[in-house]
């Protein structure tokens, strides 16, 4: 597991010199908001907070600061910290570097859709380089929560429904952020979150309680965390919610027995914002002082606090014997070790002059464009409408409220971006087409209105809204007329970026506002329709899948997103992304995922609902491209192996089209019998291969004990059963090419 060398002499000596109040100060992280009082509210806690934080810095009572991105300000605050602490201990600067800092990459669910660990690692390495250049040491990412309910807005931050894919993505992100070790030059401490089970909130309602069976916890929700820890993650963030009746941030079993003992994590644990103090809100702790004791004793090392940290009460708690000094020292030691590994004791300041060159590096923008191209998923392409031929078109109508919205193009969870260099879909199409065809643009409908405000509105950087006098009837008529006169209509629809993310769950998955009406009205003109969808979750596309010849899911594609989308639409690049989740037909099907056990009436599986099919609109792993592939019969190198044996599955994949292409070969496994019932299909391996037109490639995927082991509720332990195993290989979770092998005692 993620082991580290023994504590250094410097940290040991420093720890011995600290008083209890100084130790407690190292365990408190404050937000430091730079939000204008006019936005936050003159008398609000957020507006008053910077002064309180600076007072705490001046008395050595801060271990970390969050939300500072200006290098000069970073240095000023670091100087206050060092001069305010008699030992000159620097602070850690953290930030939500979720999918980029200045260069914005596709949102995390989009990066996961690339199914390409190299692309993901490269993207987060660029994000780390930019963040470290401005003085950030630590990213509150990746989010590795499994998400199987698309009503949950935070699924946009993760890798979808599957623990195997989620583990690959989690490890790639940690390597990208952190490099090959904590303290690697130009890298950040990675902070996987939210430990654990946060993505299973009841009804997809953010922050609501989570009730997970043991087998779901160990087999589905824990593997991405284990992979992140094995990749070397230096930090873990605890979650907000109740897990099986015990708040995660006060759960000793979770944070000590599972995280420390079972997974071998030896870094430091931070709460999510105010999650220690919120143990009182949960009716778990009696007050803030009790909350601090419960969180620290459970396994939390640092409290993330907006204001009035609960951990301030730890000084009295130690004096009163409620917290053991050894436990306090363990937490402080972990924080000091991270600071030492980052080199902050010797070089705490950032080169502000050099940061601008890093932020302006054009190579970063090219990396973002490539990531956007590799993340897009071609869901539907009836009659090979795509790619479009720019030379054969007279007029292209680009229609929809998201076509020219820079803020929506880069997506949520970005705070230090530069909209001036963001390329919208309309920008990208116009640049690609040039003077070969006329490009006309119509918004078509008003920007949809949210029922509730976004928690990020206080930054004053939200999606555009329509003017009060917006003429909806005239806008729709103009869009229909534009489509009628065009050779192709490209509709850019979906959710605005502030309609998804934290505290942005939805009770339905329909296209927002009047977009469905716009889609149907444009399709009625008879002009071929290409639907370009911006979203971070599946939306209801039942009508679109039957009436729009082509559907391209581009997520929120980032700084160079419009350029990437244009390349994909006109064939300069080919889609290669695959769905990281199952796409339901309607919200009534959710949660819907591919790794289900067999029912007692498997012949009725398709008709479990009487009013519509129970099958998904698009299966997990689905994604088309501009060529086609066929699969031969898979074969195994051994029909029988022992419990600890490994079998290699081989399959010949042929590119049957006229264009070179990328295929993601997926392997699904099923154990027919054993100690527990096992899912009908589980992703257990995949390979992404480039195959030339007309060529055949042999793909080999190994299946060893790690791919067959599972946690059984029958034995409450890990199992490796002797059994017969079915193997399917193909392009998605509905793969048909089959073989089998047997594991013997």
C-alpha positions, 0 to 999 in steps of 0.5 A: 500500500501507500507507505512512507518513510519514517517521520523525519528528525525535523518533524519530530523535533518540531512536534516536540516543541509545539504547545497544544494550541500551536498543534491545534492550529496546524489542524485548522484550514480556513476558507479565504474568500476574495468575494466582493462584499457587494456580492456576498452581502456587507454583513455576511459571514463570508464578507467579514471572514478575511479579517478573522482569518488574518487575525488567526494567521497572526497568532499562528492558529492556521494550518492551511488556507483554501481559495487563494489563487493570486500568487502575490496574495499567496505570498502575502498570506504565507508571510503573515503565517510564518511571521505569526508562528514562533516556529515559522511554520508555513501554511498549505494552500489548497484549491478546488482544482477539479478540471483545470485552473486557467486552462479548463479541461472537459469536466471529470465525467467527460475525462472518464468517458475518454476511457484513456488513462493517458489523456486523463493523467496528462490533463490533470498534470497540466492542471497541477502545473498551473496551480502549483505555479500560482502557489497552490499545493493541494487539490481537493480532487479527484472525486472518486465517488461511484454515481448510479443515480443521475439525479445527483448533480455531483456525478459530473465530478466523478467517473460514473457507475463502474468500480473498475473504470472508476479505479482506473480513472482515480489512479490516473488522476492521482498520478496526474495531480501528484506525479510519482511522489508527494512533492514532485516538482510542478505537482500537487497533493491529490485529495480523493473524496468523499470518503465514502459512499457519498454518491449513493445519497437517497433519491439522488439528493445531495447531502442526504443520508446513505444506506449501503449494504456491506457488499455494495460498500466493499465491492462497488464504492470502495475500489476507486479509493483503494486505487487512489491510495495505491497510486500514492494519494497524500490526502483523503477528504471525508464526506458530509453525509450519514453512512448507515446511520453514522456521519462519515466525518465522525465514523471511527470504523470508516476513517480508522478501521477501513481507511487506515487499517484495511486500505493502508492509508498513511496520509492526512484526512481533511473534512469537507467544508464544515463537516466536523462542525456539522456533526452537531447539525446531524444530531450526532454531537451535542455541540461544536466542542463534542463534534471536534472531539468525535471527528478527531477521535474518529480519524479526521486530521484537519478541519476545513472551516468556513468560520468558527472552526469546531477544532478550536475546542480541541485545546480544552478537550486535551486539557480535559482528557477527552482527546489523547495527546498521542492522537493529537500528535498523530494528526499534527505529524501527518500535516507537518510531514506533507509540508516537509515533503512539499519543501515548504519549510525551505521554500515557502514562497512562489515565484509570482513573475514566473507564473504568468508564463506557465498559465499562458503556455499554448501547449496547455490549450492544445492538451485541452483540445485533444482531451475534449476530442477524446472525451466526446461520445457519439451516441447516435449516427443514423445514416452516417450523417456525421461527419459533415462535409464543409465543402458540400454545405451552403448554409449551416444553422447553429441553434440553441442557447448553449451554442455561444455561451462561453461560461457554459462551455467550460462547465462548473467548478472553475474559478480562475478561468479566462473566458476571453480565450474560451472557444464556444461551439459557434466559434469553433464551427465558424473558424472551421468552416471559414468561407466555405459555407455560411454559418447562421446562429439563432438562440431559439429559446430563452435560457432556462430558469432555475427553481433555486439559486446556485450555491456559486452565485456569490462569485458573480460568474454564472451562466447567462440569463435572458432579458425580461423582455425576451420574445420567446415566440420570435426567437423560436420562429427565427430558429425555425426559419434559419433551419429551414433555409440551411443544409444542416441544423446543429442544435446545441442543447443541454443543461447550463453549467450552474444547473449541475454540480454540488447542491444541484440535483434534479428530480427529472432528466428532461431537456431544460426550459423550452429546448424540447419544443425547439428540438421538435420544431427544428426537426419538423422543417425536414432539415437534417438535425445534429444534436450536440448535447452539453451535460454532465449526466444523461438527459431524456433523449427518447424523442431525440434518438428517434428523430435526430439523425445524429447525437454527439455528447460533448459534456462541458468541453472546456477552454478549447471545447468549441474547436474540438467539437467542430473538428469532430463534427466535420471529421478532422477528428473522430469520436472515440469516447464511451459512456461511463454510465448507463443512459436510461430512457427516463428518470423513472428507470433510475438507478439503472446500471449494468452490473445487476444480479439475475432475477428469479424471472430472467425471461421478463428482464426486458419487460420489468416495467409494463409501460416501456422497456426496462432496457437502457436507451444506451448501454454502459460503454456505448460509443460510436465512431466514423468507422465500424468494427467486428469481433471474432470469437474470444478464446482463452489460453486455459480452460481450467485454472486454479484459484490463484491462476490467471487466464488470458482472453484473446480476441481478434478485432477487425476494422471493417470500415474505410477509415482508421479508428480507435476501438475500446475493447471491453471485457465483462465477466460473470461468475455462475455460482459460488458463495454469493450471487454475482452480477450478470456482467462486470467490467473487468478489463478494457484495451483501447486500440487504434486499428487501420482501415481493413486491418485486424488486431489481436487484443489480449486481456488478463483475468487473475485473482484480483478480477475474480475476488469479491467481498461476500455478505455470506462470510463477511470476508473476501472470497475467491470461489471455484466456479465457471466464469462467462466472458463477453468481449465487445464494444459495450455492456451488451457485448455478444462474443462469448467464451468461458473458463473454469476455476477449480479447487 
